[in-house]
Amino acid sequence: MVSDRWAEIDLGAVTHNAGYLLSRLPARTKLIAVVKAGGYGLGAEPVARAALDGGAWGLAVATPAEAAQLVRLLDPDRILVMGGMNAAAAGLGCALAVSSLAQVEELARTGHSVPVHLKIDTGMGRFGALPEEAAGIASAIVSSARLRLTGTWTHLASAGEDEAFTRAQMKRFLAAIDGLGVDPGLRHACNSAAALRHPEYALDAVRAGIALYGCDWPELRPVLTLRAALTHVKTVPAGWTVGYGATWQAARESRIGTVAIGYADGVLRSRGNTGWTLVRGTRAPLIGRVSMDAISIDLTDVPDATVGEAVTLIGQDGDERVTAEMVADWSGTISYEVLTALGQRVERRYQE
């Protein structure tokens, strides 16, 4: 595939980041690499392989369909399907998350031998049994002839922001585990933020997503570089406007570049008139509103830029770098959305 918009995905960085995470954790703690949503938009199977090369023990996804794409990479019971339980997934052999007696009974009726991870809600408020319900559900799991309780887990809602709330969640979780009356299997609570900030909460395993992709922590290596081709350059007089709604007006005679990437490709529309791209190692501001297929940039300070060369939207160019976190800030969102927003027209180019 030859494309005028592409993502360079550094799989070596994924491997490095997995190893870095493990280096910060107790030696007994396993790493479960979260590769849901197509590996956060970068490619589930390539990212999963790179994370396993870096020492990851298992994988986590959101849906059975995502799990089915990865079962050939490792023992299926090391793949956790974290989303709402779907009995149709019982035949995959993957570990399924359950949150209620009804789900346990539904799985037991499938006739399949299923590894199960019991999720306990300690404050996130989404999936998960309340702590006082957990012992009864765990008992039903171990009493079933077909189900195996291979894990017990929770999700921390504010590990990067609220230490007191995180501590309260862990207290609830550990108390609930102590009250199960059965072997909880693999105990895991930490996401990326908690694994990096609170390794004392690591327990038997951590589930890391965004950290694998090199975001939100200084020692991690960014995985994504996003570039697109400069497709048109022209000089406009002072006072000329650019983009839908004429929201940008040239304060001087300006060189305007059109770049082959837009909101259909992952440049969020909220980026209009905000932040910059990189051309020949020089900042070129994004001007005007983002269109579906194109953006405009101010090339006045890059007078030699020509049609066909690469414009960097995320990544390094010369001594300058644009990070996914910077783009998230410019877009009024988080780095997770910046990665997962990449459209299908963006060619993924993998670098080992």
Secondary structure as GFF3:
##gff-version 3
##sequence-region A 1 352
A	DSSP	beta_strand	5	10	.	.	.	ID=ss1
A	DSSP	alpha_helix	11	23	.	.	.	ID=ss2
A	DSSP	beta_strand	30	34	.	.	.	ID=ss3
A	DSSP	alpha_helix	36	40	.	.	.	ID=ss4
A	DSSP	alpha_helix	44	53	.	.	.	ID=ss5
A	DSSP	beta_strand	58	61	.	.	.	ID=ss6
A	DSSP	alpha_helix	64	68	.	.	.	ID=ss7
A	DSSP	three_ten_helix	76	78	.	.	.	ID=ss8
A	DSSP	beta_strand	79	81	.	.	.	ID=ss9
A	DSSP	three_ten_helix	87	92	.	.	.	ID=ss10
A	DSSP	beta_strand	95	98	.	.	.	ID=ss11
A	DSSP	alpha_helix	101	108	.	.	.	ID=ss12
A	DSSP	beta_strand	114	119	.	.	.	ID=ss13
A	DSSP	alpha_helix	131	143	.	.	.	ID=ss14
A	DSSP	beta_strand	147	153	.	.	.	ID=ss15
A	DSSP	alpha_helix	163	178	.	.	.	ID=ss16
A	DSSP	beta_strand	186	188	.	.	.	ID=ss17
A	DSSP	alpha_helix	192	197	.	.	.	ID=ss18
A	DSSP	three_ten_helix	199	201	.	.	.	ID=ss19
A	DSSP	beta_strand	205	208	.	.	.	ID=ss20
A	DSSP	three_ten_helix	210	213	.	.	.	ID=ss21
A	DSSP	beta_strand	224	236	.	.	.	ID=ss22
A	DSSP	beta_strand	241	242	.	.	.	ID=ss23
A	DSSP	three_ten_helix	244	246	.	.	.	ID=ss24
A	DSSP	beta_strand	248	249	.	.	.	ID=ss25
A	DSSP	beta_strand	254	259	.	.	.	ID=ss26
A	DSSP	three_ten_helix	269	271	.	.	.	ID=ss27
A	DSSP	beta_strand	276	279	.	.	.	ID=ss28
A	DSSP	beta_strand	282	287	.	.	.	ID=ss29
A	DSSP	beta_strand	295	298	.	.	.	ID=ss30
A	DSSP	beta_strand	310	317	.	.	.	ID=ss31
A	DSSP	beta_strand	320	322	.	.	.	ID=ss32
A	DSSP	alpha_helix	324	331	.	.	.	ID=ss33
A	DSSP	alpha_helix	335	340	.	.	.	ID=ss34
A	DSSP	beta_strand	347	351	.	.	.	ID=ss35
###
